[in-house]
């Protein structure tokens, strides 16, 4: 047994804290032992540094070079179709159900 999800360039991650909570992004660079540079064109995430404690790594990897620009990252995302693969994962399904239930609670409380 060993680790299967390493912090590496191209790793798809889920943001689990802050303004971009619940959005997925791609690690573009590693700034230090606790911070990474993320970007998410077409995903609603702008390029910025974030602490690793605010990310959940997924098993998906997009093959890009270190420090890839936004345009080349966008092309790689569309070419490799990782967003569709993310939507079919168990974690994505759980988040979708949770959002649906919260929406039902909001509708019930508004009546």
Kinemage of the C-alpha trace (Angstrom):
@kinemage 1
@onewidth
@group {chain A} dominant
@subgroup {mainchain}
@vectorlist {calphas} color= white
{ca unk a 1} P 0.000 0.000 0.000
{ca unk a 2} L 1.199 3.463 -0.761
{ca unk a 3} L 0.070 6.872 -1.701
{ca unk a 4} L -1.828 7.133 -4.950
{ca unk a 5} L -2.533 10.863 -5.056
{ca unk a 6} L 0.619 12.972 -5.045
{ca unk a 7} L 0.879 16.750 -5.275
{ca unk a 8} L 2.121 17.220 -8.817
{ca unk a 9} L 1.701 19.514 -11.787
{ca unk a 10} L -1.455 18.588 -13.658
{ca unk a 11} L -3.280 17.066 -10.681
{ca unk a 12} L -6.982 17.929 -10.582
{ca unk a 13} L -8.081 19.096 -7.133
{ca unk a 14} L -11.262 20.130 -5.372
{ca unk a 15} L -11.254 23.400 -3.423
{ca unk a 16} L -12.778 22.744 -0.016
{ca unk a 17} L -12.499 26.188 1.615
{ca unk a 18} L -12.988 29.840 0.710
{ca unk a 19} L -14.732 31.745 -2.049
{ca unk a 20} L -14.206 28.978 -4.613
{ca unk a 21} L -15.598 26.219 -2.361
{ca unk a 22} L -16.772 23.199 -4.339
{ca unk a 23} L -15.006 24.126 -7.586
{ca unk a 24} L -12.384 21.993 -9.256
{ca unk a 25} L -9.011 23.285 -10.404
{ca unk a 26} L -5.684 22.085 -11.773
{ca unk a 27} L -2.302 22.411 -10.053
{ca unk a 28} L -0.069 24.388 -12.417
{ca unk a 29} L 2.981 24.893 -10.205
{ca unk a 30} L 4.383 24.178 -6.771
{ca unk a 31} L 5.381 27.289 -4.812
{ca unk a 32} L 6.629 25.615 -1.640
{ca unk a 33} L 5.966 22.774 0.771
{ca unk a 34} L 2.492 24.066 1.642
{ca unk a 35} L 1.386 26.213 -1.316
{ca unk a 36} L 0.603 25.494 -4.943
{ca unk a 37} L -0.376 27.591 -7.941
{ca unk a 38} L -3.776 26.611 -9.287
{ca unk a 39} L -5.768 27.589 -12.340
{ca unk a 40} L -9.139 26.622 -13.717
{ca unk a 41} L -10.114 28.140 -17.023
{ca unk a 42} L -13.675 27.196 -17.970
{ca unk a 43} L -14.086 26.043 -14.343
{ca unk a 44} L -14.585 29.437 -12.721
{ca unk a 45} L -11.275 29.541 -10.860
{ca unk a 46} L -8.702 32.249 -11.497
{ca unk a 47} L -4.967 31.598 -11.260
{ca unk a 48} L -3.705 32.090 -7.708
{ca unk a 49} L -1.689 30.553 -4.880
{ca unk a 50} L -3.536 28.388 -2.383
{ca unk a 51} L -2.575 26.401 0.678
{ca unk a 52} L -2.660 22.629 0.286
{ca unk a 53} L -4.899 22.310 3.349
{ca unk a 54} L -7.637 23.999 1.313
{ca unk a 55} L -7.484 21.365 -1.456
{ca unk a 56} L -8.636 17.786 -1.826
{ca unk a 57} L -6.646 15.897 -4.442
{ca unk a 58} L -8.455 13.707 -6.941
{ca unk a 59} L -7.065 10.734 -8.860
{ca unk a 60} L -7.365 12.637 -12.169
{ca unk a 61} L -4.289 14.065 -13.903
{ca unk a 62} L -4.075 16.391 -16.898
{ca unk a 63} L -0.806 16.138 -18.804
{ca unk a 64} L 0.627 19.682 -18.878
{ca unk a 65} L 4.011 21.273 -18.386
{ca unk a 66} L 5.005 23.100 -15.222
{ca unk a 67} L 3.778 26.707 -15.328
{ca unk a 68} L 1.457 26.114 -18.269
{ca unk a 69} L -0.394 29.197 -19.421
{ca unk a 70} L -4.128 29.472 -19.156
{ca unk a 71} L -4.734 28.896 -22.870
{ca unk a 72} L -2.666 25.730 -23.080
{ca unk a 73} L -4.286 24.440 -19.892
{ca unk a 74} L -7.727 25.118 -21.343
{ca unk a 75} L -6.806 23.195 -24.495
{ca unk a 76} L -5.516 20.255 -22.429
{ca unk a 77} L -8.708 20.177 -20.335
{ca unk a 78} L -10.875 20.068 -23.439
{ca unk a 79} L -8.641 17.531 -25.199
{ca unk a 80} L -8.399 15.040 -22.317
{ca unk a 81} L -12.052 15.408 -21.201
{ca unk a 82} L -11.198 15.206 -17.497
{ca unk a 83} L -14.176 17.345 -16.500
{ca unk a 84} L -16.551 14.657 -17.758
{ca unk a 85} L -14.546 12.049 -15.847
{ca unk a 86} L -14.768 14.181 -12.692
{ca unk a 87} L -18.554 14.370 -13.009
{ca unk a 88} L -18.762 10.572 -12.955
{ca unk a 89} L -16.653 10.124 -9.781
{ca unk a 90} L -18.211 9.185 -6.470
{ca unk a 91} L -17.108 12.429 -4.783
{ca unk a 92} L -18.736 14.554 -7.498
{ca unk a 93} L -21.969 12.596 -7.181
{ca unk a 94} L -22.003 13.149 -3.398
{ca unk a 95} L -21.444 16.894 -3.815
{ca unk a 96} L -24.254 17.050 -6.374
{ca unk a 97} L -26.658 15.279 -3.997
{ca unk a 98} L -25.642 17.564 -1.137
{ca unk a 99} L -26.286 20.687 -3.220
{ca unk a 100} L -29.657 19.284 -4.304
{ca unk a 101} L -30.684 18.636 -0.698
{ca unk a 102} L -29.592 22.130 0.386
{ca unk a 103} L -31.662 23.583 -2.425
{ca unk a 104} L -34.676 21.611 -1.222
{ca unk a 105} L -34.192 22.968 2.297
{ca unk a 106} L -34.057 26.521 0.990
{ca unk a 107} L -37.252 26.001 -1.006
{ca unk a 108} L -39.017 24.483 2.008
{ca unk a 109} L -37.969 27.333 4.318
{ca unk a 110} L -39.115 29.992 1.849
{ca unk a 111} L -42.737 28.793 1.934
